[in-house]
Amino acid sequence: MIQSVLKFLAGSVFSLGAMLATAYLIFTVSVAAFDYGRGLGSTLIEYREPLLVEITLANPTTLDEVSRILYERGLIHNALMFRIENFLMGNTADFAPGTFLVSSEMSAAQMAGAIRATNFFTDVQIRIGEGFTNADIASYLEGNDIMTAEEFLTVANEVEFDFDFLPGVPQRNNRLQGYLFPDTYMIPANANANQVIARQLQRFEDIFDNDRASRATELGLTMDEIVIMASIVERETRMSALGADRNRFAAVIANRLALDMPLEMVSTVAYAVDRPFNLLTPADFATESPHNTFLFAGLPYGPICNPSAASIDAVLFPYDYEYLYALLVDVETGLFFFTADREEYLRARQEADE
């Protein structure tokens, strides 16, 4: 009798062990199959640079919803497989609110882990000023011990980022100038240049949305032309006391372009010779540079800074005035003078110099 019971128990233990071993084998093979399938799939599609995307969850979010977000942001190729892989790993609980960085190079489990990380971000805030050049951003980051200026500029000039708007930016030196959107960002304490630049590019993509793109098309302008013009508006009106001066200055640019007049913007010369406005010499205005709008008609070679949304909108919606000249007549008050008459402009300039 006892011997029969012992045999029964031994058989049961053996059966349970076999079931557990089988279940573990199925789980391991399944996960391996998903990893293999993902790797095989990636070899059958055109190579793409890894994506680094900021994911924000405003509320507790289900696995289904997270998989949809990741799919829509281009981080995964199959939302169902992402859900299945996490389900097999028991990773099915809702995700807590927060902001996280996720890379397309991560596995499904790593992505889920990154989005669940409660300490992924530290409270490091950077403030990229409106009208900063890329060199200004690099100096700011180095001055705040975030990274070296060389690291930032090397990545900005050499790394190819994958954003939908970038094919509309011509290949040129300092290509990302104008598109590293000025704003306040929260970044990890150990953030690298790729992370910071990816966030700035993402912010630009968010700002230059379908409505702004449609408005540019209405004006017969490309996105890049809008950004170049906005960068001039940003630098020229940085001393202005009135936000509306951006729209007035944008009218000056639009009217001069329509009449095939040289733009003759001091900001473009200052950028070409890398010197402040008040230190420019007569020789600077003769500098042979594609950015010098005193020598060359039309728009300069590229943006001269990273403009704000306000300057972009000023170019998209310039005031309906016939202004051809703009002059800062009082540095202390930020008072500008606008006119369509050259003689009137020259008189105002002479008075301002006295």
WOBELHU-V717707 format. One record per backbone hydrogen bond with DSSP energy under -0.5 kcal/mol. NH is the residue of the N-H (numbers start at 1). CO is the residue of the C=O. E is the energy in kcal/mol with one decimal. If there is no record, write none. Layout:
BEGIN
nh:co:e
NH:CO:E
NH:CO:E
END
This chain:
BEGIN
nh:co:e
5:1:-2.1
6:2:-2.6
7:3:-2.1
8:4:-2.3
9:5:-2.9
10:6:-2.7
11:7:-2.4
12:8:-2.4
13:9:-2.8
14:10:-2.3
15:11:-2.5
16:12:-2.9
17:13:-2.6
18:14:-2.5
19:15:-2.4
20:16:-2.5
21:17:-2.7
22:18:-2.4
23:19:-2.8
24:20:-2.6
25:21:-2.3
26:22:-2.8
27:23:-2.6
28:24:-2.8
29:25:-2.8
30:26:-2.6
31:27:-2.5
32:28:-2.5
33:29:-2.5
34:30:-2.4
35:31:-2.6
36:32:-2.7
37:33:-3.0
38:34:-2.7
39:35:-2.4
40:36:-3.2
41:37:-2.8
42:38:-2.1
43:39:-1.1
43:40:-0.5
44:40:-0.7
44:41:-1.0
45:42:-0.5
53:102:-2.9
55:53:-0.6
55:100:-3.6
57:98:-3.1
58:56:-0.6
61:95:-2.5
66:62:-2.4
67:63:-2.5
68:64:-1.7
69:65:-2.3
70:66:-2.6
71:67:-2.0
72:68:-2.6
73:69:-1.9
74:71:-1.4
75:70:-2.6
76:70:-0.9
82:78:-1.6
83:79:-2.1
84:80:-2.6
85:81:-2.6
86:82:-1.9
87:83:-2.3
88:84:-2.6
89:85:-1.0
90:87:-1.7
91:86:-3.1
92:90:-1.2
95:61:-3.7
98:57:-2.0
100:55:-2.9
102:53:-2.8
104:51:-2.2
106:103:-1.5
111:107:-2.6
112:108:-2.3
113:109:-2.4
114:110:-2.5
115:111:-2.2
116:112:-1.4
117:113:-0.8
120:117:-0.6
124:122:-2.4
124:187:-0.8
125:123:-0.7
126:185:-2.7
128:126:-0.6
128:183:-2.6
129:127:-0.7
131:306:-2.1
132:129:-1.8
137:133:-2.1
138:134:-2.3
139:135:-2.3
140:136:-2.5
141:137:-2.7
142:138:-2.2
143:139:-2.7
144:140:-1.4
145:142:-1.7
146:141:-2.9
147:141:-0.8
152:148:-1.9
153:149:-2.5
154:150:-2.4
155:151:-2.0
156:152:-2.5
157:153:-2.0
158:154:-1.8
159:155:-2.1
161:159:-0.6
163:161:-0.9
166:163:-1.1
168:165:-1.8
169:166:-2.3
170:168:-0.6
172:170:-0.6
175:172:-0.8
177:174:-1.8
179:176:-2.5
180:176:-0.6
181:179:-1.3
181:200:-0.9
185:126:-2.6
185:183:-0.5
187:124:-2.7
187:185:-0.5
191:188:-1.8
196:192:-1.9
197:193:-2.8
198:194:-2.3
199:195:-1.9
200:196:-2.0
201:197:-2.7
202:198:-2.3
203:199:-2.3
204:200:-2.2
205:201:-2.5
206:202:-2.1
207:203:-2.3
208:204:-3.3
209:207:-2.2
213:209:-2.5
214:210:-2.6
215:211:-2.0
216:212:-2.1
217:213:-1.9
218:214:-2.0
219:215:-1.7
220:216:-0.5
220:217:-1.1
221:216:-2.6
226:222:-2.1
227:223:-2.4
228:224:-2.5
229:225:-2.3
230:226:-2.6
231:227:-2.2
232:228:-1.5
233:229:-2.3
234:230:-2.6
235:231:-1.9
236:232:-2.8
237:233:-2.1
238:235:-0.7
240:237:-1.6
241:334:-1.8
245:242:-1.3
246:243:-1.5
247:243:-0.5
248:244:-1.8
249:245:-2.9
250:246:-2.4
251:247:-1.4
252:248:-1.6
253:249:-2.1
254:250:-2.6
255:251:-2.8
256:252:-2.3
257:253:-2.4
258:254:-2.1
259:255:-1.4
260:257:-1.3
261:256:-2.8
264:293:-1.7
266:264:-0.6
268:265:-1.1
269:265:-1.0
270:266:-2.5
271:267:-2.0
272:268:-2.0
273:269:-2.3
274:270:-0.8
275:270:-2.0
279:276:-1.5
280:277:-1.5
284:281:-0.9
285:281:-0.9
285:282:-0.6
286:283:-1.4
287:284:-1.7
289:287:-1.6
292:289:-1.9
293:291:-1.0
295:292:-0.8
296:292:-1.9
301:290:-0.9
306:132:-2.1
307:305:-0.8
312:308:-1.9
313:309:-2.7
314:310:-1.8
315:311:-1.7
316:312:-2.0
317:313:-2.2
318:315:-0.6
319:247:-1.2
321:319:-2.1
324:339:-2.5
325:339:-2.3
327:337:-2.2
329:327:-0.9
329:335:-2.0
330:335:-1.3
334:330:-1.8
335:330:-1.1
337:327:-3.0
339:325:-1.9
342:340:-0.5
345:341:-1.9
346:342:-2.7
347:343:-2.2
348:344:-2.1
349:345:-2.2
350:346:-2.3
351:347:-2.3
352:348:-2.0
353:349:-1.6
354:350:-1.0
END
